[in-house]
Amino acid sequence: MSINCKAAIAKGDGTFSIDIVEIQKPKADEVLVAIKAAGLCHTDYDSLNWGKPIVMGHEGAGIVTEIGTDITSVKVGDSVILNWATPCGTCFQCEHENEHICENNSPVVAGSNGYTPGHAHKKGTTLKGMPIERSFNIGTLSEFTLVKESAVVKNTIKDMSFPAASIVSCGVMTGFGSAVNTAKVTENSSAVVIGTGGVGLNVIQGIKVSKASKIIAIDINQTRLEMAKQFGATHTILADKDDEGLLKAAEKVKEMSNGRGADYAFECTAIPALGVAPLAMIRNAGTAVQVSGIEEKVMVDMSLFEWDKKYINPLYGKCNPQKDFPIILNYYKNGDIMLDEMITRTYPLDNLQQAFDDMLSGKNAKGVIVFD
C-alpha cells in the first residue's frame, strides 16, 4: 500500500509549500525511510529556484520501514543516515575511488541536480498524481522518502540523536572530508579556515583530528569565532568586511606562521570575492581548498599561486559514504568531534520558512527540521 505524508515542495520559482505526497512501495533495489531529522543548508534554499517542482532536502537521518527484495545492507528497523552521492560502482570515477563524482548517478556531475539512475523510480513519489523528483536523489524534507540502497548508511550508535545523525549527510561530511580526504592535513601542520559556519566548523574538526598544531579561524562574526574555539581552533582573526580578498588578514596569518603562511587554507564562505583568498594565506608549496562550491567567474591574480601552491575544488569532501560515515560516527562516539553542539535550533516542518530566515541571517551554526 502507498503512504501519504507531508513534504516540503520547492516550486521552482523561489517559493515552496508544505504539501501531501504519495509514496509507493519500494522496488527491488529501493528502501523506504521514515525521516526523523533533516539538516538545512544553503543548497536547500537554492533549490527553490531550480525551475521545477521537487521534494526538498539533501541531509537526513531516519528509520528503515520497508525494503525491496534485493536489499542486503539494511533491514526494517535499522537507523540510517541518508547519502546523496549514490555511486554506481562501475563507472570510470567509481573504479578510481571517486564515488562522490560518479559519472552515472551523481545528481551534480551526471544530472545537474536532476534525475539520474541513482534516484529511486520517478513514479515512486507523486504530488497530485504526477511524479516528482527528490532533491539530490533523496528529498529528506519529507516524513517518508524512497531511495536507492546506495543512499542509506546504517548507523550503529543506538543512543545518537537523529538531529546529530542528520547533519553528517552533507555539512559534516563536506567539511570533515575536505580536511581529511582532500587536503590530507598532516600532523603538526598549520591550517586556516575562512568562514566558521556549519561547514567551516567541520573543517576545523577534521583538521583537529588530523592533529594539526595550529588552527586559525577567520570570520567577521566574533560570536562565530568563539564557537570555532569550542570546535578546535587554536587562534582566531576577526576580519574586516572592507578587507578586499582578505589580504590584511593574510598578513596576520603570515605573522602567526613564521612569515611563510599556513600549510593549508580552506575557504568556507561561498562568497565569490573570497574564492581565491586561501591562496594568499598559504606558504610556498602549500595547499588551498575551495570548500564552499563557488561556481561564479572570479578574477585571479596569478601571483597568488607563487610558488608551487596547489588549489583544489573538492565535492562533498571526496565522500565514500560506506567508509567515511562510520569513521565520522566513530570519532563522534569517542568524543573526538562534536555534532549535537553544532545544532543551534530545531524546527517542525511547518516552520521551514523560519528555519530558512534564521539560516540566512547567520543565527544558526546548523538548523535542523525534526519529525515526530
C-alpha positions in Angstrom: 0.0 0.0 0.0 1.1 3.6 -0.6 1.8 6.2 2.1 0.5 9.8 2.1 2.8 12.2 4.0 3.8 15.8 4.4 6.7 17.1 2.4 8.3 20.5 1.6 7.9 21.2 -2.1 10.1 23.7 -4.0 8.0 25.1 -6.7 11.0 26.2 -8.9 10.1 29.9 -8.8 11.7 30.9 -5.5 8.8 29.7 -3.3 7.8 26.5 -1.5 4.8 24.9 0.0 4.1 22.2 2.6 2.0 19.6 0.7 1.0 16.0 0.7 2.9 13.5 -1.4 2.0 9.8 -2.1 4.9 7.3 -1.8 4.7 3.8 -3.3 6.2 0.5 -2.1 10.0 0.2 -2.8 11.2 -1.6 -5.9 13.8 -4.4 -5.5 16.8 -2.1 -5.1 15.0 0.6 -3.0 14.5 1.5 0.6 11.6 3.3 2.3 12.8 5.5 5.2 10.8 7.4 7.8 12.7 10.6 8.1 13.3 11.7 11.7 15.5 14.7 11.2 16.8 16.7 8.2 19.6 19.3 8.3 19.3 22.5 6.4 22.0 24.3 4.3 22.1 27.0 1.7 21.7 24.4 -1.1 18.2 23.7 0.2 17.4 27.4 -0.2 19.0 27.5 -3.6 16.7 24.6 -4.7 13.7 26.9 -4.6 14.9 28.4 -7.9 15.8 25.2 -9.8 13.0 25.8 -12.2 10.9 22.7 -11.4 9.0 21.2 -8.5 11.0 18.9 -6.3 10.7 17.3 -2.8 13.3 19.4 -0.9 16.2 18.3 1.4 19.5 16.5 1.0 20.6 15.9 4.6 18.7 13.4 6.8 18.5 10.5 9.1 15.7 8.1 9.9 14.5 4.6 10.3 14.0 1.9 7.6 10.4 1.0 7.3 10.4 -1.2 4.2 13.0 -2.7 1.9 13.0 -4.1 -1.6 13.7 -7.8 -2.3 17.4 -7.2 -3.3 18.4 -5.1 -0.3 21.1 -6.7 1.8 22.9 -3.8 3.7 20.0 -2.7 5.9 16.8 -4.2 7.3 13.5 -2.9 8.6 14.0 -1.0 11.9 17.6 0.0 11.2 18.6 3.6 11.9 20.2 5.1 8.8 21.9 8.2 7.6 21.0 9.4 4.1 23.6 10.0 1.5 23.0 12.0 -1.7 26.1 10.8 -3.6 24.7 7.5 -4.7 27.6 5.7 -6.6 27.0 3.2 -9.3 30.3 1.4 -8.5 31.2 0.6 -12.1 31.9 3.9 -13.9 35.4 5.3 -14.5 35.3 7.5 -11.4 33.9 4.9 -9.1 36.6 2.5 -10.2 39.2 5.2 -9.4 37.8 5.6 -5.8 35.9 8.8 -6.7 32.4 7.6 -5.8 31.4 11.2 -4.9 31.7 12.2 -8.6 30.1 9.1 -10.1 29.6 9.7 -13.8 26.3 7.8 -13.9 24.4 8.5 -10.7 25.7 11.8 -9.2 22.9 14.4 -9.2 25.7 17.1 -9.5 28.1 15.5 -12.0 25.7 13.4 -14.1 22.3 15.0 -13.6 22.8 18.7 -12.9 20.6 18.3 -9.8 18.1 16.3 -11.9 17.0 12.7 -12.3 19.8 10.0 -12.6 19.8 6.2 -12.2 20.9 6.9 -8.6 17.4 8.3 -7.9 14.5 5.9 -6.9 11.9 5.4 -9.6 10.1 8.6 -10.5 6.6 7.2 -10.1 7.5 6.1 -6.6 6.6 9.6 -5.3 3.8 11.7 -6.7 2.3 15.1 -6.0 -1.3 15.5 -7.0 -1.0 12.3 -9.1 2.2 13.5 -11.0 5.7 12.0 -10.4 8.0 14.4 -8.6 11.8 14.3 -8.3 13.6 14.3 -5.0 16.3 16.8 -4.3 19.8 15.3 -4.8 18.2 11.9 -5.2 16.9 11.7 -1.7 14.4 14.6 -0.8 14.7 14.5 3.0 12.3 17.3 3.9 9.5 14.8 3.9 8.0 12.5 6.5 9.0 9.5 4.4 11.3 9.1 1.4 12.0 6.4 -1.1 15.7 6.0 -2.1 18.2 3.6 -3.7 20.1 1.3 -1.3 23.3 3.2 -2.1 21.7 6.3 -0.4 21.5 4.7 3.0 24.3 4.0 5.5 23.5 2.1 8.7 24.1 4.0 12.0 25.1 1.6 14.7 25.2 4.1 17.5 22.0 3.4 19.3 21.9 6.5 21.6 22.8 9.1 18.9 20.1 11.7 18.3 18.5 11.9 14.9 19.3 15.6 14.5 23.0 14.9 15.1 23.0 12.0 12.7 21.2 14.0 10.0 23.9 16.6 9.6 26.5 14.0 8.8 24.8 13.7 5.4 26.3 16.8 3.9 27.6 19.6 6.1 29.7 17.5 8.3 31.0 15.2 5.5 31.8 18.1 3.3 33.9 20.0 5.9 35.5 17.0 7.6 36.3 15.3 4.3 37.8 18.4 2.8 40.4 18.4 5.5 40.9 14.6 5.9 40.3 13.1 2.5 41.1 16.0 0.1 43.8 18.1 1.7 45.1 15.2 3.8 46.1 17.5 6.6 49.2 16.3 8.3 50.2 16.1 12.0 51.9 19.2 13.5 50.9 21.3 10.5 49.2 24.7 10.4 45.8 25.5 8.8 43.5 28.4 8.2 39.7 28.2 7.9 37.9 31.2 6.3 34.3 31.2 7.4 33.2 29.4 10.6 29.6 28.4 9.8 28.4 24.8 9.8 30.8 23.6 7.1 33.8 25.7 8.4 33.3 24.2 11.9 33.5 20.7 10.4 36.7 21.6 8.5 38.1 22.7 11.9 37.1 19.3 13.4 38.7 17.5 10.5 41.9 19.4 11.0 41.8 18.8 14.7 41.5 15.0 14.4 44.4 15.2 11.9 46.5 16.5 14.8 47.5 19.8 13.3 49.3 22.1 15.8 47.8 25.4 14.7 44.3 26.0 13.5 43.5 29.7 12.6 39.8 30.6 12.2 38.8 33.7 10.3 35.4 35.3 10.4 33.7 38.8 10.6 31.5 37.5 13.4 33.1 37.4 16.8 30.4 35.0 18.2 31.2 32.5 15.5 34.9 32.8 16.3 34.2 31.9 19.9 32.3 28.9 18.6 35.3 28.0 16.4 37.4 27.8 19.5 35.0 25.3 21.1 35.3 23.1 18.0 39.1 23.2 17.9 40.5 26.5 16.6 43.7 27.5 18.4 43.8 31.1 17.0 41.3 33.5 15.6 41.3 36.6 13.4 38.3 38.9 13.3 38.2 40.0 9.7 37.1 43.4 8.3 34.3 43.5 5.7 36.3 46.0 3.8 39.5 43.9 3.7 39.4 43.1 -0.1 40.4 39.5 -0.7 41.3 39.2 3.0 44.8 40.4 2.2 45.2 42.1 5.5 44.0 39.0 7.3 46.6 37.1 5.2 49.4 39.2 6.6 48.2 38.3 10.1 48.3 34.7 9.2 51.8 35.0 8.0 52.8 36.7 11.3 51.4 33.6 13.1 53.3 31.2 10.9 56.9 32.3 10.8 56.3 34.7 8.0 55.6 32.0 5.5 51.9 31.4 5.6 50.0 28.3 6.7 50.4 24.8 5.2 46.7 24.6 4.4 43.9 27.1 4.0 40.2 26.4 3.4 37.5 28.8 2.0 34.1 28.1 3.5 32.1 31.3 2.9 30.6 30.8 -0.6 31.4 34.4 -1.3 32.8 34.7 -4.8 35.2 37.5 -4.0 36.9 35.2 -1.4 37.2 32.3 -3.8 41.0 32.7 -4.1 41.6 34.2 -0.6 43.1 30.9 0.7 45.9 31.2 -1.8 47.0 34.4 0.0 47.1 32.5 3.3 49.4 29.6 2.4 53.1 29.2 2.2 55.0 28.3 -1.0 54.0 24.7 -1.9 51.0 25.0 0.5 47.5 23.7 -0.3 44.4 25.9 -0.8 41.0 24.3 -0.7 37.8 25.9 -2.0 35.2 24.1 0.1 32.1 26.1 -0.4 31.4 25.3 -4.1 31.7 28.7 -5.7 30.7 28.5 -9.4 30.7 32.1 -10.5 33.5 33.7 -12.5 36.3 35.1 -10.3 39.2 37.3 -11.4 42.5 35.8 -10.1 45.8 37.5 -9.6 48.1 34.7 -10.7 50.9 35.9 -8.4 48.9 34.4 -5.6 50.0 31.0 -6.9 53.6 31.7 -6.4 55.3 29.4 -5.8 54.2 25.7 -6.2 50.9 26.3 -4.5 48.0 23.8 -5.0 44.4 24.9 -5.4 41.7 22.2 -5.0 37.9 22.4 -5.5 36.5 19.2 -3.9 33.0 18.0 -4.0 31.4 16.5 -0.8 34.7 16.0 0.9 35.6 13.2 -1.5 33.0 11.1 0.2 32.9 7.3 0.1 29.7 7.0 2.3 30.1 3.4 3.4 33.6 4.1 4.5 33.6 7.7 5.7 30.3 7.9 7.6 31.4 5.1 10.0 34.7 6.9 10.5 32.9 10.1 11.5 30.5 8.2 13.7 33.4 6.6 15.5 35.0 9.9 16.1 31.7 11.2 17.5 31.3 8.1 19.7 34.8 8.6 21.2 34.2 12.3 21.8 36.7 13.4 19.3 34.2 15.5 17.2 31.1 17.3 18.3 27.8 17.1 16.4 25.0 17.8 18.9 26.7 21.1 19.9 26.6 22.3 16.3 22.8 22.3 16.2 21.6 25.8 17.2 17.9 25.1 16.8 15.4 22.5 15.7 12.1 23.2 13.9 9.0 21.4 12.8 8.4 21.1 9.1 5.7 23.7 9.2 8.3 26.3 10.4 10.6 25.8 7.5 10.4 29.5 6.5 11.6 30.5 9.9 14.4 28.0 9.7 15.5 29.5 6.4 15.3 33.0 7.8 17.5 32.1 10.7 20.0 30.4 8.4 20.2 33.3 6.0 20.6 35.8 8.9 23.5 33.8 10.3 21.8 32.9 13.6 22.4 29.2 13.3 25.5 27.1 13.0 23.1 24.5 11.9 19.3 24.3 11.9 17.5 21.0 11.7 13.9 20.1 10.8 12.6 17.3 13.1 9.7 15.0 12.5 7.5 13.1 15.1 
